Amino acid sequence: MTSTVRRAACVAACAALALTATACDGGKKSRGGGSDGGSSTQQDEKPKVLKLGQPAPEPQTFSGSKKAEFEVAPTKVTMGEPGDLADLDNQKTAKGKVPAWIYVKAKQVEGGTTKKPMIMSDFGAKAGGASAKRLILLMGGLKATPKDCVDDDSVTWTKGKTATVCQVYLVPQGKKIDEVLLSRGFTAEPQRWAVNK
């Protein structure tokens, strides 16, 4: 009788212990699931609007002669005047527009030596809610181009190299660029930088 009672007590204790262990494991899984849920929620959120000079949250991959990763941060915007487009061949493009030069500081953090990674090709801008159009100049540049505006095609990149590159955009007269955008893909929200007014 005594051994039967002991066996029953032992079985009950083991069952209780098993239930406790299951509850603990379940709790861990639940917390893990909650954490994962939090991560997906964060991924679904729009990127935080940054200030000029703050780097994008993650390195960006650009393809030149080789693929490489860069830390990028728009640093300033220089607005031009209507007369700055006087030497533009296509004056229809220039009508009602002024140039704006966007500067981006880039540092290569991964990859080997690469040329023409076209860093500026994914940068855009908004001016009073309207999109600023990137101006592609096939031969030379505008006479009004600031001396410190360096085209990203002219830089040979190696890991650890830092340089500030620049691109000209067309903005409607009377407007100023208020946001710089970095678009990577059609589905992802662009990273945005607010331009101080």
Salt bridges, closest charged atoms under 4 A:
GLU110 OE1 - LYS159 NZ 3.72
ASP122 OD2 - ARG184 NE 3.00
ASP148 OD2 - LYS76 NZ 3.01
GLU179 OE2 - ARG192 NH2 2.61
